[in-house]
Amino acid sequence: MNDLPPDLPRLRTVETYLDMQLQRVRAAIAEHEQRTKAEPATSETWILQHIPGAKDRPINWLHRSDCHLAKGARLSRREAEIALAEPTVRPCGACKADSGLTARTGAVPGG
């Protein structure tokens, strides 16, 4: 089925419209690329991946956001440190997600 107009003047109108749309899409892509360059490096964010397991003991993996295994919720450094202190969270061995993080617990030092 051909849903394009049969005459040249209307075809030119469609062409002009599509060209304008393409320019808008390219501008949006350029804007997105600029914004991405301005964002902090991906190595400073982490991903918390939930793995279904026993109901009383779920397993969660903490990954660096650039890890090829990462799937899940994005976390800041502080959130990653807090998550790492949880007994159900394990750091990914492939990306060494715990490297440079300090696990924070509710424990009082010396107590």
TAVENNOR-V598819 format. One record per helix or strand of 3 or more residues. SS is the DSSP state (H for helix, E for strand). FROM is the first residue (numbers start at 1). TO is the last residue. If there is no record, write none. Layout:
BEGIN
ss=SS from=FROM to=TO
ss=SS from=FROM to=TO
END
This chain:
BEGIN
ss=H from=8 to=38
ss=H from=42 to=44
ss=E from=46 to=54
ss=E from=57 to=64
ss=E from=73 to=75
ss=H from=77 to=84
ss=E from=89 to=91
END
